[in-house]
């Protein structure tokens, strides 16, 4: 999970607010390992943020862009890991069913991404063979096979407190990790 940014548009460490929701979605998908990449802000276990089986990796050069954070997370994975599932810490509505769909296509191509209404989104599955191709601006520029998740709620992209309030007002995200139909 990429959680290294400065959250300048949000005005405070949104990662700390949204991380429990994303972690719940990842845990509901029963992934073997969860790695969180921190950068601008420290991410530590606490009452508000139970990390459980997730471990945190620090990315000292996070300001170079999301690619630097992604490369730091990939470098922390064990040598036998052949692919990584990438999600963003500001996507609190991550649906475990989207994870299952993307993972089901593991082996169909080196880069596989969920799509919502035809637009590429997260999660993204990145085969080890492409880890060295990640540019500083992240994996967005790497061509991916798209897996339709049109019937699911996209994970979201919370960049401002106003957007967080608006989404809560619509009744979404009231429970960490809840799946939305």
C-alpha beads as a LAMMPS data file, in Angstrom:
LAMMPS data file: protein, C-alpha beads

181 atoms
180 bonds

1 atom types
1 bond types

-500.0 500.0 xlo xhi
-500.0 500.0 ylo yhi
-500.0 500.0 zlo zhi

Masses

1 110.0

Atoms # bond

1 1 1 0.000 0.000 0.000
2 1 1 1.427 3.357 -1.015
3 1 1 1.040 5.840 1.855
4 1 1 4.125 8.018 1.495
5 1 1 2.792 11.318 0.136
6 1 1 2.636 14.647 1.942
7 1 1 -1.168 15.004 1.542
8 1 1 -0.767 18.718 0.851
9 1 1 -4.269 19.143 -0.647
10 1 1 -5.771 17.371 2.350
11 1 1 -3.879 19.551 4.827
12 1 1 -3.017 16.764 7.285
13 1 1 -1.795 13.160 7.168
14 1 1 -4.826 11.620 5.462
15 1 1 -3.022 8.269 5.482
16 1 1 -3.552 7.993 9.218
17 1 1 -7.285 8.666 8.805
18 1 1 -7.905 6.407 5.796
19 1 1 -5.446 3.570 6.395
20 1 1 -7.748 1.520 8.675
21 1 1 -10.335 1.358 5.867
22 1 1 -7.824 0.245 3.245
23 1 1 -6.284 -2.287 5.643
24 1 1 -9.731 -3.740 6.320
25 1 1 -10.299 -4.218 2.593
26 1 1 -6.915 -5.902 2.194
27 1 1 -7.504 -8.155 5.186
28 1 1 -10.933 -9.160 3.904
29 1 1 -9.179 -10.319 0.709
30 1 1 -7.006 -12.592 2.882
31 1 1 -3.677 -11.544 1.395
32 1 1 -0.565 -13.308 2.660
33 1 1 1.433 -10.188 3.390
34 1 1 0.673 -6.468 3.646
35 1 1 3.407 -3.888 3.224
36 1 1 2.737 -0.194 3.817
37 1 1 5.163 2.331 2.347
38 1 1 5.505 5.451 4.524
39 1 1 7.344 8.624 3.636
40 1 1 6.272 12.128 4.606
41 1 1 4.616 10.881 7.818
42 1 1 5.457 8.108 10.230
43 1 1 3.000 5.252 10.371
44 1 1 3.001 3.432 13.677
45 1 1 0.802 0.909 15.444
46 1 1 -1.739 2.558 17.709
47 1 1 -5.277 2.366 19.025
48 1 1 -6.599 4.223 15.969
49 1 1 -4.296 2.309 13.641
50 1 1 -4.015 -1.404 14.396
51 1 1 -1.406 -2.648 11.930
52 1 1 -1.687 -6.322 12.877
53 1 1 0.128 -8.391 10.245
54 1 1 1.006 -5.338 8.115
55 1 1 4.541 -4.037 8.220
56 1 1 5.769 -0.558 7.387
57 1 1 8.656 0.278 5.060
58 1 1 10.116 3.798 5.068
59 1 1 10.796 5.515 1.744
60 1 1 13.293 8.297 2.376
61 1 1 13.052 9.652 -1.178
62 1 1 9.241 9.694 -1.270
63 1 1 9.279 13.293 -2.627
64 1 1 10.636 11.989 -5.964
65 1 1 7.163 10.641 -6.709
66 1 1 4.948 7.613 -6.289
67 1 1 7.387 5.494 -8.301
68 1 1 10.041 5.928 -5.617
69 1 1 7.540 4.783 -2.993
70 1 1 6.453 1.839 -5.118
71 1 1 10.070 0.779 -5.719
72 1 1 10.764 0.956 -1.958
73 1 1 7.798 -1.309 -1.241
74 1 1 8.755 -3.771 -3.973
75 1 1 12.354 -3.917 -2.733
76 1 1 11.097 -4.915 0.729
77 1 1 9.336 -8.030 -0.569
78 1 1 10.893 -11.475 -0.262
79 1 1 12.773 -12.872 -3.285
80 1 1 10.174 -15.610 -3.811
81 1 1 7.345 -13.080 -4.314
82 1 1 6.530 -13.128 -8.016
83 1 1 3.931 -10.326 -8.096
84 1 1 2.728 -7.465 -5.927
85 1 1 -0.774 -6.084 -5.527
86 1 1 -0.637 -2.285 -5.321
87 1 1 -3.286 -0.117 -3.677
88 1 1 -3.323 3.484 -2.484
89 1 1 -3.799 4.627 1.100
90 1 1 -6.311 7.265 -0.011
91 1 1 -8.709 4.686 -1.488
92 1 1 -10.841 3.837 1.572
93 1 1 -13.573 2.022 -0.366
94 1 1 -11.276 -0.733 -1.629
95 1 1 -13.508 -3.701 -2.351
96 1 1 -12.048 -7.163 -1.633
97 1 1 -13.982 -8.458 -4.657
98 1 1 -11.923 -6.187 -6.948
99 1 1 -8.768 -7.637 -5.397
100 1 1 -10.037 -11.178 -6.042
101 1 1 -10.853 -10.362 -9.683
102 1 1 -7.456 -8.842 -10.374
103 1 1 -5.581 -11.639 -8.591
104 1 1 -7.592 -14.244 -10.545
105 1 1 -5.870 -12.915 -13.695
106 1 1 -2.379 -13.357 -12.255
107 1 1 -0.322 -14.885 -15.034
108 1 1 -2.453 -13.445 -17.850
109 1 1 -0.023 -10.557 -18.241
110 1 1 2.694 -8.734 -16.307
111 1 1 0.491 -5.771 -15.315
112 1 1 -3.175 -6.172 -14.474
113 1 1 -5.459 -3.427 -13.170
114 1 1 -9.064 -3.083 -12.111
115 1 1 -11.175 -0.809 -14.282
116 1 1 -14.328 1.062 -13.342
117 1 1 -16.567 2.299 -16.167
118 1 1 -13.674 1.676 -18.539
119 1 1 -11.173 3.755 -16.543
120 1 1 -8.058 2.178 -15.065
121 1 1 -7.936 2.119 -11.287
122 1 1 -6.751 0.048 -8.349
123 1 1 -5.879 -2.543 -7.328
124 1 1 -2.995 -3.144 -9.708
125 1 1 -1.061 -6.409 -9.941
126 1 1 2.558 -6.001 -11.006
127 1 1 4.667 -9.033 -11.932
128 1 1 8.269 -9.079 -10.660
129 1 1 9.478 -9.057 -14.274
130 1 1 8.266 -5.432 -14.533
131 1 1 9.395 -4.103 -11.140
132 1 1 12.482 -2.506 -12.698
133 1 1 10.316 -0.567 -15.167
134 1 1 8.560 1.630 -12.581
135 1 1 9.244 5.332 -13.367
136 1 1 9.233 8.098 -10.737
137 1 1 5.658 9.055 -11.623
138 1 1 4.508 5.538 -10.661
139 1 1 2.919 2.676 -12.538
140 1 1 0.228 4.738 -14.257
141 1 1 2.291 5.006 -17.470
142 1 1 2.832 1.237 -17.701
143 1 1 0.351 -0.471 -20.006
144 1 1 -1.962 -2.849 -18.163
145 1 1 -4.538 -5.498 -18.938
146 1 1 -7.833 -4.210 -17.517
147 1 1 -10.207 -6.327 -15.446
148 1 1 -13.750 -4.888 -15.419
149 1 1 -15.056 -4.036 -11.953
150 1 1 -17.893 -1.825 -13.189
151 1 1 -20.373 -3.399 -10.793
152 1 1 -18.213 -2.440 -7.785
153 1 1 -17.584 0.891 -6.108
154 1 1 -14.140 2.248 -7.042
155 1 1 -11.690 2.506 -4.119
156 1 1 -11.888 6.300 -4.148
157 1 1 -9.268 9.003 -4.192
158 1 1 -9.675 11.214 -1.153
159 1 1 -7.593 14.344 -1.693
160 1 1 -9.453 16.993 0.310
161 1 1 -11.347 17.072 3.623
162 1 1 -14.396 18.305 1.688
163 1 1 -14.380 15.202 -0.492
164 1 1 -14.067 12.989 2.591
165 1 1 -17.089 14.720 4.153
166 1 1 -19.078 14.486 0.901
167 1 1 -18.460 10.760 0.565
168 1 1 -19.380 10.143 4.210
169 1 1 -22.582 12.155 3.700
170 1 1 -23.552 9.810 0.861
171 1 1 -23.335 6.921 3.335
172 1 1 -20.160 5.355 1.996
173 1 1 -17.198 4.314 4.040
174 1 1 -18.970 4.216 7.373
175 1 1 -17.400 0.866 8.162
176 1 1 -13.757 0.131 7.368
177 1 1 -13.495 -2.427 4.596
178 1 1 -17.184 -2.742 3.893
179 1 1 -17.896 -3.876 0.369
180 1 1 -20.171 -1.663 -1.680
181 1 1 -22.407 -3.124 -4.327

Bonds

1 1 1 2
2 1 2 3
3 1 3 4
4 1 4 5
5 1 5 6
6 1 6 7
7 1 7 8
8 1 8 9
9 1 9 10
10 1 10 11
11 1 11 12
12 1 12 13
13 1 13 14
14 1 14 15
15 1 15 16
16 1 16 17
17 1 17 18
18 1 18 19
19 1 19 20
20 1 20 21
21 1 21 22
22 1 22 23
23 1 23 24
24 1 24 25
25 1 25 26
26 1 26 27
27 1 27 28
28 1 28 29
29 1 29 30
30 1 30 31
31 1 31 32
32 1 32 33
33 1 33 34
34 1 34 35
35 1 35 36
36 1 36 37
37 1 37 38
38 1 38 39
39 1 39 40
40 1 40 41
41 1 41 42
42 1 42 43
43 1 43 44
44 1 44 45
45 1 45 46
46 1 46 47
47 1 47 48
48 1 48 49
49 1 49 50
50 1 50 51
51 1 51 52
52 1 52 53
53 1 53 54
54 1 54 55
55 1 55 56
56 1 56 57
57 1 57 58
58 1 58 59
59 1 59 60
60 1 60 61
61 1 61 62
62 1 62 63
63 1 63 64
64 1 64 65
65 1 65 66
66 1 66 67
67 1 67 68
68 1 68 69
69 1 69 70
70 1 70 71
71 1 71 72
72 1 72 73
73 1 73 74
74 1 74 75
75 1 75 76
76 1 76 77
77 1 77 78
78 1 78 79
79 1 79 80
80 1 80 81
81 1 81 82
82 1 82 83
83 1 83 84
84 1 84 85
85 1 85 86
86 1 86 87
87 1 87 88
88 1 88 89
89 1 89 90
90 1 90 91
91 1 91 92
92 1 92 93
93 1 93 94
94 1 94 95
95 1 95 96
96 1 96 97
97 1 97 98
98 1 98 99
99 1 99 100
100 1 100 101
101 1 101 102
102 1 102 103
103 1 103 104
104 1 104 105
105 1 105 106
106 1 106 107
107 1 107 108
108 1 108 109
109 1 109 110
110 1 110 111
111 1 111 112
112 1 112 113
113 1 113 114
114 1 114 115
115 1 115 116
116 1 116 117
117 1 117 118
118 1 118 119
119 1 119 120
120 1 120 121
121 1 121 122
122 1 122 123
123 1 123 124
124 1 124 125
125 1 125 126
126 1 126 127
127 1 127 128
128 1 128 129
129 1 129 130
130 1 130 131
131 1 131 132
132 1 132 133
133 1 133 134
134 1 134 135
135 1 135 136
136 1 136 137
137 1 137 138
138 1 138 139
139 1 139 140
140 1 140 141
141 1 141 142
142 1 142 143
143 1 143 144
144 1 144 145
145 1 145 146
146 1 146 147
147 1 147 148
148 1 148 149
149 1 149 150
150 1 150 151
151 1 151 152
152 1 152 153
153 1 153 154
154 1 154 155
155 1 155 156
156 1 156 157
157 1 157 158
158 1 158 159
159 1 159 160
160 1 160 161
161 1 161 162
162 1 162 163
163 1 163 164
164 1 164 165
165 1 165 166
166 1 166 167
167 1 167 168
168 1 168 169
169 1 169 170
170 1 170 171
171 1 171 172
172 1 172 173
173 1 173 174
174 1 174 175
175 1 175 176
176 1 176 177
177 1 177 178
178 1 178 179
179 1 179 180
180 1 180 181
